[in-house]
Amino acid sequence: MKTLNIGMVGYGFMGRTHSNGYSQANHFFDLEYKPVLKAVCARNKDKAQAFADQWGYESVETDWKELLKRDDIDAIDICTPNNLHAEIAIAAAEAGKMVLCEKPLSMDTAEGIKMCEAIEKAGVKNTVWYNYRRVPAVTLAKQLIDEGRLGKIYHYRANFLQDWTISEDVPQGGAATWRLDADAAGSGVTGDLLAHCIDTALWLNGEISDVSAVTETFVKQRTHAETGEKKEVKIDDACAFHCHFKNGSLGLFESTRYARGHKALYTLEINGQNASIRWDLHDLHRLEYFDHGDDSIVRGWRSVHISDGDQPYMGNWWVPGLNIGYEHTFIHQVADFLKSLETGEPCEPTFRTALETQKVCDAVLSSAQERAWKNV
Ligand SMILES: NC(=O)c1ccc[n+]([C@@H]2O[C@H](COP(=O)([O-])OP(=O)(O)OC[C@H]3O[C@@H](n4cnc5c(N)ncnc54)[C@H](O)[C@@H]3O)[C@@H](O)[C@H]2O)c1
């Protein structure tokens, strides 16, 4: 079996989901390549070693630049806060490594363009971990749309709601709360949560032409975890935007970390001329489907349990009727990446594809700032 030697940078939340993906993919998918957990890189050697022991990495590095110098590493997996994506990805490409980068691709479009140029110049395989494409129910939604079952699409609606930053005591910056620090995150809910909704939307419903957005920062000052200083909060705590898609449909998106009671409620709904689709991350193995072509006396919303072998990815899992969950989306992305090494096809979304989400995020943020419609 051919091997793909992984060097992973960062061992937090995503470090765990990816490591699980690498460990599981070959158990469930027939693939020519097998990932080898060669090295994990983090600044604290003891913590990196503990992670390596727990997940089965062969070695540790404390400086990602050393990781890039190693001949025994084929692919760099970037699981760090957003402000490090570009520097690591560009250097990795220049070192001839494949790059798997967490989302959002970059801090902004300008940085994303440089990343795409570096990756394409080096000609290295790449992908961005917009994993919600690989929830089988969402993949099935794509299939139903591509088959034309919805007909002309009129509306695309998506929400991503959380409630973890309501307390003014939550700090900004540092290990667990870098997402509240604009210097580390780039933006708030727009780049963190709406980026997922936008990636899925572009995939399912095509390009967005223009946007009109509002953002709000509810807590204006927070203590910085690293300096102890009270500093202005520069991220968007909440963002809502509406938009036109190039296919003529209207889009409506909302995200916030102030929706008390919601932890990670990603929902989407698509209304077409003939049928509608609805999906909810809290019930991720179901796809709600309404088909106007059904016999009127039994017409209604169906809740399709996605567990059968002829539904996307499910033939690789257990038996019909049994669910899979969140972690499987990362296993699917690993499997698809390994498959792409066999076929020579790109593993979507590539850097170039993920740049489109970055462009929408930038247009959203500048629309909110200038209180004006913005072209993407
Ligand atoms: N695809 C998804 O659904 C999803 C979900 C969560 C996070 N993310 C993305 O993944 C990335 C990481 O987020 P997370 O939630 O795992 O964060 P996290 O805070 O849990 O982990 C970040 C890791 O980066 C490490 N790190 C920071 N600076 C470093 C450096 N200079 N060198 C080496 N390691 C360094 C930290 O030690 C930590 O291990 C972000 O870009 C985030 O947007 C994606």
The ligand as a Gaussian input file, in Angstrom:
#p B3LYP/6-31G(d) Opt

LIG

0 1
 N      -13.868000      22.574000       9.780000
 C      -14.469000      22.909000      10.916000
 O      -15.621000      22.611000      11.149000
 C      -13.696000      23.692000      11.942000
 C      -14.105000      23.659000      13.294000
 C      -13.320000      24.332000      14.246000
 C      -12.198000      25.031000      13.828000
 N      -11.860000      25.086000      12.515000
 C      -10.654000      25.814000      12.069000
 O       -9.507000      25.057000      12.480000
 C       -8.460000      25.927000      12.869000
 C       -8.051000      25.580000      14.292000
 O       -9.178000      25.716000      15.134000
 P       -9.336000      24.835000      16.472000
 O      -10.750000      24.952000      16.905000
 O       -8.749000      23.493000      16.263000
 O       -8.413000      25.699000      17.437000
 P       -7.732000      25.248000      18.779000
 O       -7.490000      26.506000      19.545000
 O       -8.460000      24.130000      19.423000
 O       -6.323000      24.662000      18.279000
 C       -5.343000      25.473000      17.661000
 C       -4.020000      24.765000      17.747000
 O       -3.034000      25.542000      17.075000
 C       -1.850000      25.503000      17.846000
 N       -0.966000      26.596000      17.498000
 C       -1.165000      27.921000      17.643000
 N       -0.082000      28.597000      17.227000
 C        0.824000      27.673000      16.795000
 C        2.144000      27.741000      16.257000
 N        2.765000      28.910000      16.073000
 N        2.775000      26.592000      15.932000
 C        2.176000      25.395000      16.112000
 N        0.920000      25.265000      16.615000
 C        0.264000      26.400000      16.962000
 C       -2.360000      25.545000      19.288000
 O       -1.394000      25.109000      20.193000
 C       -3.532000      24.566000      19.181000
 O       -3.090000      23.227000      19.323000
 C       -8.995000      27.346000      12.702000
 O       -8.561000      27.851000      11.465000
 C      -10.498000      27.181000      12.711000
 O      -11.176000      28.176000      11.982000
 C      -12.587000      24.416000      11.595000

